[in-house]
Amino acid sequence: MLLDEAELERTLDLWASMWLAEERVQFERALERVVDGEAAEPLKAVAVAACRIIGTPRLIGAAERSWWFMEESTLAAIDAAVETREKIMRHATRLDRAGVAFLLDKAVRDPSNPVADKLLDRVDIRDLYAVMCQTFEDAPRVEAGRRLARRGPHQRARLLAALDLPADVFDEQLAIDVPVDDLGDGIEDGAWLPLEIELGLSA
């Protein structure tokens, strides 16, 4: 069995756009429903892989419950998809803005560096934007803009909504100065919560 890696990346993109605790709880519930329900095996495999990569205690528990009911070929496909992503995600979530700035500098000096390349695709998009705004050097700023422009649609939409920037701002690779203080937890009262949590992940 081949895991649908495009669907897995869409799921991880949606998770990364969940900035509020209550949003993440809803997301975890949605993934659990897929894992524990009667979803088709390919969709369930993606959900299990996402649970393991995201790695919250609740999602790890859901993934472990599923192992007894899945084919060996499916488990092997999940393992292959999870192996590198899981490690990268762990390291990326521990990086602060100084760490992101260090990675940007490394990516500028050595574009072929695989570690910096992969980590910069997983660090918090808010930190990436903040570092871009705070640097005065052209090369890291351009690199940060390029990285922002290639993030998933859910992360980009969340960032632009929080900053009240137009959707086509990525045409200029986010070359607009907006106060970093505007980067809070997101839209007030949880107004930004994409329906894809229910529509894309429910069994």
Secondary structure, 3 states (H helix, E strand, C coil): CCCCHHHHHHHHHHHHCCCCHHHHHHHHHHHHHHHHCCCCHHHHHHHHHHHHHHCCHHHHHHHHHHHHHCCHHHHHHHHHHHHHHHHHHHHHHHCCHHHHHHHHHHHHHCCCCHHHHHHHCCCCHHHHHHHHHHCCCHHHHHHHHHHHHCCCHHHHHHHHHHHCCCHHHHHHCCCCCCCHHHCCCCCHHHCCCCCHHHHCCCC
